Amino acid sequence: MSTNALKHPKGLYVLFATEMWERFNYYGMRAILVLFLTKALLFDKVFASQVYGSYTGLVYLTPLLGGYIADRYWGNNRSIIAGGLVMAIGEFFLFFCGHFYESAAIATPLFYTGLGCMIAGNGFFKPNISSMVGQLYAKGDSKTDAAYTIFYMGINTGGALGPIICGALGDTGKDGDFKWAFLAGGVAMLLSVITQMVFQKKYLVNPQGEQIGLAPKNAPKFFQKMPVMVGFLFLISLVTIALVYIDIMVVSYLFWLLLACILFIAFIIFSDKSLDAIQKKKVAVLFTVSFFVIFFWSAFEQAGASLTYFASENTQRNLGFFEVPTSFFQSLNSIFVVTLAPLVAWVWIKLGKRNIEPSSPFKMAMGLLLLALGYFWIATGVNGVGAGVKVSMIWLIGMYMMHTFGELCLSPIGLSLFNKLAPVKFASLLMAVWFTANAFANKLAGVFSALYPENGKITSFAGYQISNLHEFFMFFVFMAGIASIILFFLSSKLKNLMQQ
């Protein structure tokens, strides 16, 4: 076999860089969001948690619209560029919000506008760049799996750098400095767009040399002009601003909207007479595991909310010569993914060679169990610690490491399961179920973060009362632990349904 046959196309590294800068932007902004809300805009933790949950929930919902429009009207390339530009505009709105943070009359509309642009732009960027990776290769090319691994490294490189650089610029203890973190995110987003624009024609091509990511030939040309596209996305941003504001300030409707989406998709698929009983059983497996991932991500996504409060107020970050910024801790997950993913993959390969590799549902149950153990670790660290006492960073670092092991057992396994089991006719619609479950979980993460105890206040959820940090973290131990036990018991049944 020639050396060229083993090489990856240069377009993969273009997509790697485009995605890396976008993830830098997203995770850098997420790392300082609740800190900006509580320290600069002076909102309380409950309100900041609600904003976080609504924002991240909608971030995972808008890709359903973005993917639909790209497939039928814009194509992947145009959607990525238009979405990226709107995200950059959103960061610049947040930059000005950070500049005028002392004036609520100016800062509030700027903040919601920035948030709306970030959500809408992400909806058109996120689903399209991932789908382009596979288009670089011929169908059945053995290098495709390795390509997605390389691309995943780009995601985590950006995820690691964003919180560190944005934190170094904005999370300095000075309220006005937050604006520099938003500016860094906006610049990163522009670099992402420029990378895509400069190299897409030359390098984003299939094995036959034909450009990929183009709009359908019969799509209206007027709708594909960049000013029209950005204007359309800005209108969607205005709608998103209203959706965020209503969910936070008027009535929390997002749970019901997401539930309605899942039920509607389930009705469409299960009422389709072209699917046989075996296919419908496999679809039932996908809906079942989607239900359990809600418990995982709602606890895992505390990283951007309650765990940020914990890092800021209850963790000893002073090393004597340097005080670690709170936002730096959000880089740990991406760093651990890069370092631990090869180990987890090696374990699965070794078990596979011995014919004892666990089924996908069993692996996902292991992910939930590792998440519970991570929270048990940090709950142990704060047990009996008095109010105002700060604990060692080792408790937070150890928890993030166990959570990353859990993520590697659940996230890539779940995505692979959807690719294997989804009927071709409903492949995109079922991937929407995965994204909607993530959206539901992120909204729930905001609800759970609002339970964070402070000043002796007692909070409660479904009868479970929380008066201190130990009880707060044990809440996630019980939730994830019970979910993992149920999924362990169901895994053999689900495995049988998968193999029919």
Secondary structure, 3 states (H helix, E strand, C coil): CCHHHHCCCHHHHHHHHHHHHHHHHHHHHHHHHHHHHHHHCCCCHHHHHHHHHHHHHHHHHCHHHHHHHHHHHHHHHHHHHHHHHHHHHHHHHHHHHHHCCCCHHHHHHHHHHHHHHHHHHHHHHHHHHHHHHHHCCCCCCCCHHHHHHHHHHHHHHHHHHHHHHHHHHHCCCCHHHHHHHHHHHHHHHHHHHHHHHHHHHHHCECCCCCECCCCCCCCCCHHHCHHHHHHHHHHHHHHHHHHHHHHHHHCCCHHHHHHHHHHHHHHHHHCCCCCCHHHHHHHHHHHHHHHHHHHHHHHHHHHHCHHHHHHHHCECCECCCCECCHHHHHHHHHHHHHHHHHHHHHHHHHHHHCCCCCCHHHHHHHHHHHHHHHHHHHHHHHCCCCCCCCECHHHHHHHHHHHHHHHHHHHHHHHHHHHHHCCHHHHHHHHHHHHHHHHHHHHHHHHHHCCCCCCCCCEEECCEEECCHHHHHHHHHHHHHHHHHHHHHHHHHHHHHHHC
